[in-house]
């Protein structure tokens, strides 16, 4: 039957549904039975069949299982083996289909009721509740309409209320329905196609092409509509994946629709009104304080005292720039609050609407006033599991108005930098520099130690589940906690206003419930909530530490001198550690009870679990479990999404991971995604699902191969046991794009790169608790690359980290500060290898021991006279550009030379691990990926350049056909070049568009030269734009016509074919440009043209302009600058020839030398202008000790901190022309810095133009943050 259904799915595109007993299940949790555990192999087999048949599970409401057997608990079995599956066409035609599991009657199977529901119009324009539509941004008149109808002088909420009905009316009367436009165009095109089938008419053909261009634009708008609803983070616009977005949005809607739930008595309720009342009562009770008398039983005055600098940064007055940053940090298309406006509305139209929002925020921060409706929120219930059965099995997420989120995010941005200072390392959730992997590693390492523990002393691990932790948090406890942290009373009052003064309504199957007025809890979905929760959880950590210090709580110690572990927190995920003694259970319960009494929390004992080390007797373990009221287990299961390691690492441990990837890359998606989108999805899905285990575990080779196999199958649309033609080999797909691949990362190498990140932290990090634990346990007192060695009995995590040592050696280098620790000749510090390898003569042994500092003098810098005869000139030039600070007390330290900022990242580690063979091809692959065409066309040209188009000659070679002749001309063997250029029918197309003078070369070149010449061309072809892009589109339409001719039997005359292909390519050029402009309007900041020029400083101030220049990539770098007074007159200038380096290094040297010049001239009030935003960002950072240019940056910061006032300002190149001229002119000077007291004659014109205010037009990003 299964094979028959697979064939049915391939033979028909009509909507169809199959319902019944499949005698199989998809997930382990769909089977119950102690004596017969779920088979992951059976799950994989059934899921694989569903994927092959391209079917979608409609889900269900009602009881979890559909088949039961057994009368006693010992013999009871149950599983979900009955289900309803549909194809994508059914899902599209009947988007409101649903399945109910009805009560069992005279059978061991439950009946299934499948309903198609009310198939109402799902067009975006027919919504009862207002929601700002991203597709409106595609109308170039929308901004003017909004500006004309927006009132900047009234409060924000009033302005929104006034403009909303106008937007709805504009959408209906001016913009129109995308669906209606699409239907009208399709109807007109059908009529034209029918007429052309009877008789040819050039006018009708021209109209057809025009309407097809309009339809392309409407389809792009439709894609935006469904993209906004599908909420697919990995996806990109512009690739015609509309049907996929539509189906994903439909599946989301169905999954979130609640048809039946159990009440408190266990009865199923399916009446919608009764369901809503039940859910409303549940959450009203949940958000209502119990009424117990509040008493704070937690330790007082334990939080670290805020330093004055931190307190001032936290409590300084809020500015419009804080709100601007908060708005632009938000995800543009996150779900809106009750007012219907997403962040994109404020981001795109900040100059229009920003003042109203800033005024509201200013009123809130200054006097605490905020409109009540701004605080309102909508609760959406997100299922915690596939098929929830009770209200408690949902996660209530509050959708807050963006205006409120801007305020709470501004407060959060102030709190973030302080959190690592006031929250202990035992908490890692939402803390900068800490990750979930920190806790995962510590738990795995603890379990590894306990499993090997011998003797009388046992250990225990308790995983605590807090019931609805965010929603039960007492407001009084939050307030007291903020006081304990040291926040000012005014700030506490503002925060508590956001927490306490809110009204919530539940979104229930498209309707809103009556309001809930809460008296406890924090809103999940608000930016501030996680930080408030973490601070409250830290009070429990204080209680535990107090018990540890009093020697009441006996923590675990994994090594003799290692830190003691008593607890790990990640938000509401708690793990507790102690010795396996009854007294420890008592103190644990006491700490938890006091915390719960104070904070309002409740421990869910049924979902908590306890593990004891194997050296604890069974009867004792049972007594400890009974005493704690927590179930004993030999396997703690999943923690933060990762299965706790319990024994040997085998492929079986990762079956659930593989099943999850397989389900994510379901076969039905391949038909609705372009290959370009499938490649993007593979890159996103695999890395996101496997990221946590890859960070701390070396996956078995078999698991890596299985993941790669899933990726391959999805890209090529392959089914299990049924191989499809892979046009390009896997090893080519995994090459970098600039080397002729698609940049898909093989799982094994990705795993190695991620492990290297953890190993790098082991040798460089001084903050992480897990690093300290592992160093003490295995490091033998070392903290360098030599530490990473495998040892007998070490954990899987340590062994995994140790095998990355060679990779780290390739990327590690010494970052010189004072140069006293780094060996000049033997360490890697300025090149990719030690300088000894570049020496032009034999270096004596005693000289080899010299340090970097030995070759530097404070007065003149590098001792070039000692090095000129020892190293080649290109190496000497690299050394010249390095700044040393011999007076610094900061020691040289390791940095990651493979990244631009010296900080380790997995991408650079992957490139080192890659070790690709040299690509000897002269083909410029980057040219393909830079073509201004859709990604699928780029992918087609990449396949053509690889020579892997599935022509008849290749199909015959693969035994897919017996005929290798060209189907169009019928005379020649169909090769890549023949079908794209040399076929007699296709040649006429090129003859029409290629100039006669170029046709001889065009038609005589071999395939590689032909593609290379045309794709690398920079010529502009007038109405067709860039020739390379037009060439690619014509080639793609030729291939498309070839396929239509063979597989759809579409026949076109020579005249029609030529005009059709050329016209379609031209139309696509204009349509694509419009689509890209639309995409940019949806995803990129708005720009406007401004006049840019140099402006003089105010009286009493001077202005220093500096610039840097680099001669190519890592060539000679130079810098220059000019110092002028408030009249624009020349004070002094400088030129500087530095050495060899990067563009940013030249900019920093220019700033450094410019500051030295201004200081020597006695300037007290200085504006320093540079056209390098990156340089300003680097200087403004408080610390970047591992940056390759850290010593130079520190020197600049010290000069800025001297007794003068310096303002660092960014300008554009048009306002920095004099400094630009000086930096380029520096190339004619010898190495060194030269002060110019007199104005060079060649600069007189530029200086005069600056003085009279000559300006130049430039497109700049509209900021508005300082308005």
C-alpha positions, 0 to 999 in steps of 0.5 A: 500500500505504501508504495502505491501511495508514493506512486499516487503522489507522483501521478496526480497534482489534485488535492487528496487525503489518506486516513486510517491505520498505518500501523506505524508511528513518527515519534518515540513519544507516540508509543506507550508501553514499558515492555516494548519501548519505541523503535527509532528505526521504525520512526525513521522508516515511517517518516521517510515514507511520508517524505517520499510521498510528499505528504503532510500530517494534519495533526489532531485534537483529543487523546494522544493515542489512537490504539490501546490494548491491555487491561492492567498497568503492566500490560497496557500498550498504546500508540498513535498509529492512525492519522490523516495525511494530505498532499500539498494541494489539499493543504492549499485548497482546504487550509482549515482542515482538522482531525479529531480523535473521537471516543473509543467504542467497541474497538481498540482503535479510536475513530478519526473525524477529519473536517475541511472546516470553513474555507474562508478567504485568506487574503491579507486584505480581509482581516478584522484586526489591523496589521501593518503589511510589509507589502505596502512598502513596495509602493513608492508613494506609500512614504509620501502618503504616510507623511501627509497623514501623520501628525507629529504634534500629538501623542503616539497612540492618538497618531496611530489611531488616526492614521490606521483607518486611513491606511486601511482605506488606502490599502483598499482603494489605492493599493488593492488586493494582491490576489485580485491583481493576480487573478485578473492578470492570469485571466488576461494572459489565458485569453491571450494564450488562447488567441495566439494558439489560433493565430499569431499576432505580434501586438498580442505577443507584445502585450503578453510580455508586458502582462507577464512582467506585471505578473512577475511584480505581483507575484513578488508582492504575493511572496512578501505577503506570505513571507511575512506570515510564514515567519521563516528566519532562514528564507530570503525574498525574491526567489519565488518561494511563495507556495512554500511560504503559503504552506508554512503559514497554513501549517502554523495556523493549523498547529496553533488552532486549538480544537479540544482540550481536557478539563480538570476532570479529564473530560475532553472539551471541544465546544469553542466557547467552553474551551475559551472560558476554560483557558481564560479561567486557567490563565486568570488564575495563573496570573493572580497572586495566591494571597499568601503573606509576602516575606522575603526569606532570601539573604540580603546585601549579597549582590556585588556593589555597583561601581560608580561608573556602572551606576552612572551609566545605568542611571544617566538620562535617557536620550532619543538615541537610546530609543532609536537604537532599541527600535533598530535592534528589533527584528523588523517583522516580529509579531506586533502587539495589539496596535498592529504595528511591527518594528519595520514601521518605525525603522523605515519611517523614523524621520516621520514617526520617531518624534512621537515615540521619543516624546512618549518615551521621554514623558515616561522616563522623566515623570513616569507617565505612559498611556494605558493602551501602550501597556496592553498586550495580546497573549498567544499560546504556543504549544510546548508539545506536538499535541497539547491536551491541557492549558498548562501545556502551552507557553503564553507569549505576550505580544507587546506594542513596539512602543513599549518594547522600545522602552523596555529594550532601552532599559535592557540595553543599559542592564546587559553590560552589568549582568556579568558583574552582578550574576555569578558564573553559575547562571548562563542564560541571557548573560553576555559572554555566556552560553547554554553550552557552558551549563551543558558541558558542566553537567556532562562533566559532572555525570562523567565524574559521578559514573566513575566515582568509587568509595563510600561518598556518593554524589547526586544531581537533581534536575528541578522543574519550576512550574510556569516560572515566569508567570508565577513570579511575585511582583514584591519579590521583583521590587525587592530584588531590584533594590538589592541590586542597587537600582535607583528608586526612580528606575525601579518605579519605571520598571515596575510600571511596565511589569504591573500596569498591563492588561492582557487578552488571549488570542483564541482561534482568531478572537480576543478573550476578555481582559486579564488583569494580572497581579503577578508574573512577568511577560514572556516576550518582553525584552526586559523579562528575562533579565528580571527573572535572572536577577530573581533567580540569583537570589536562590543562588545566594541562598545556596551559597550561604548554605555552602559557606555555612558547610550545610550544603556539601557541593561536588568537586570534580578534581582535587583543586577544582571549584565546587559545584552546588548549582547551575541555572539557565533561566528556569532550568535548574540543576543542583549538585550535592553529596548523596546524603539525607541531610543534603536532601533536607537542606536542598528542600529548605533552600527551595522552600524558602525561595518558593515562599518568597518568589511565588515559584512552585517546584513540579516534583513529577517533572523533576528528576534525581540521579545518584552515582553508581557507588550509592546503594540502591536502597539508600538511593530509593530513600533519598528519592522518597525523602526529596519527593523526586523520581529517581532515574538512571538517565536525566534525559534532555537538558537544554535540548541535549541528551545527557551522555550516559555511557559510550558515545554511539550513533544510536544516541543521535537518532533523535537528532537525525530524525529531527533533521530529516523531518525539517528537510521533508520531501514535500518542501523540495517541490515548493522551493527553488534549488537556491532556497534548498541550498540556503535552507540546508545551511541554516537547518543543519547548523541550527539543529546540531549546534549544541552537540557539535560544540562539545562532542565529536560526533561519530563519523556515521552520524556526520555522514548521515547528516550529509546524506540528508542534506544531499538528498534534500538539495537534489530532491532525492528519496530514500533508496531511490537515487536521483541524478546529482549534477555536481559531486558532493565534494564540489558542492562543499567547496567555497563559492569563490573556488567553484562550490556552493559553500555547503559545509560538511558536518565533520569539518563543521563539528571540528570548527565548533569544537575548536571554539570550545578548545580556544576558550579553554586556553584563553578564557579567564571568566567561564566556570566550565573552563576553570573546572576542565583546566583543573581536572585535566590541564595539569596547571597549564593553560596553553596549547600544550594543555590540550592532550588526551589523557586516560579516563578523560571525558568525551568532551575533553577528548573532543577538544584535545583533537583540535590542538593542531587546528588551533596551532594554525590559527594562533599567534602572539599579540605583542604589547610590550614585546617582552614575552614574545620570541622575535624569531621563533613565535608567530606574531607578524606573519602566518609563520615564525620569522625564522622561516623567512630569514635570508641568512642563518640566524645564530642560536643566541640571536634566535632567543631574542624577544620582540622588545629587543628590536625596538627603541622608544625614541626611534621605533624598530631597529631596522639597521639590525634587521635589514640584512636578515629579512626580505623587504616585504617582511620588514615592511610588515614589521614597520606597521606594528606598534610596540609599547615597551612601557606597558605592563600588559603582557603579550597574549594569544590572539586568533590571527585567522579573524580580522578582530583577533577574536575566535570565530567558527567561520575562520576556523572552518576555513583553516580546517578546510585545507582545500586543494589549490583551485587551478581554474582561472575562472572567476567564480565570484563573478557568477555570484555577483550577477544582478539576477535571481539566485536560481539563475546564478545557480544555473550559470554555476552549473553551466560553468561546471559543465554539468547541465543535464543535457542529452549527452550526460543523460545518455552517459547516465543511462537515463536516455538512449538518445544523445542528439539535440531535441531542437535541431536533431542533428548534433550531440547535445553538449552544454555549449551546443544547447546554449549557443551552437544549436542552429535554432539558438544561434539565431537568438545570439545573432540578434543581440551580439554585435556583428563585430564581436560574433566571430569571437563569440561563436568560436570560443570554447565553453570555458573561454565563452562563459569566462569572457561573457560573465566577466564582461563589465560592458553596459548594454544600454536598456539591458544593463550590464552585459554579464547579467543580460547574458546569464538571463538569455542563457537561462531562458534558452535552457528553460525553452529547451526543457519546455520543448522536451518535457512540455511539448511547447513549440515556438517558431524561430521568430517567436522564439527569438523575440520571446527570449530576448524580450523576457530577458529584457523584462526580467532586467527591469523587473528584477531591479524593481524587486531588488529595490523592493527587497532593499526597502524591506530589509535595508535602512532608508537613504536620501541624497544630502550635500556633503562638504567640509565645515569649519569648527566653532570659534576657539576650536580646531579641526583635525582631518585624517585619512589612510590609504592602502595600495591594494590588499595588504600593500603599502599603507600610508596616512595623512592629515590636516589641522585647521582653525575655525576660519579654515586656515592651515595650521599644520599637516602631516604625511606618513608612509607606514609599511605593509598592512590593511586599510583599517591599520592605515586609518588608525595610524593616521588618527594616531599621528594626527593626535600627536601633531595636534598635541605638539601644537598645543591644541586644547579643543579639537574635533577629529574627523575621519571617514572610517566608521570602523576606526571610530567604533574600535577606538570607542570600545573600552577594551579589545585586548586581542585585536591585532592593532590593540597596542595602537588603539590603546595608545590612541585612547591614552592620547584622547584621555590627556588634558584636552577636549577631543571629539571624534566625529565621522564624516564622508569622503566628500568632507575629507578631501584634503586628508585624502590627498595627503594620505595618497601623496605620502607614497612618494615619501620615504618610510616615516612621518613628516610634518608639513608646516607650510601648505603644499601648493597642489592643495591650495585649490582643495583648501579654498573650496573647503573654506567657501563651503563647496559640497557634493551630493551623496546618498546617506542613511537616514538616521534621525537618532539625534533629532 
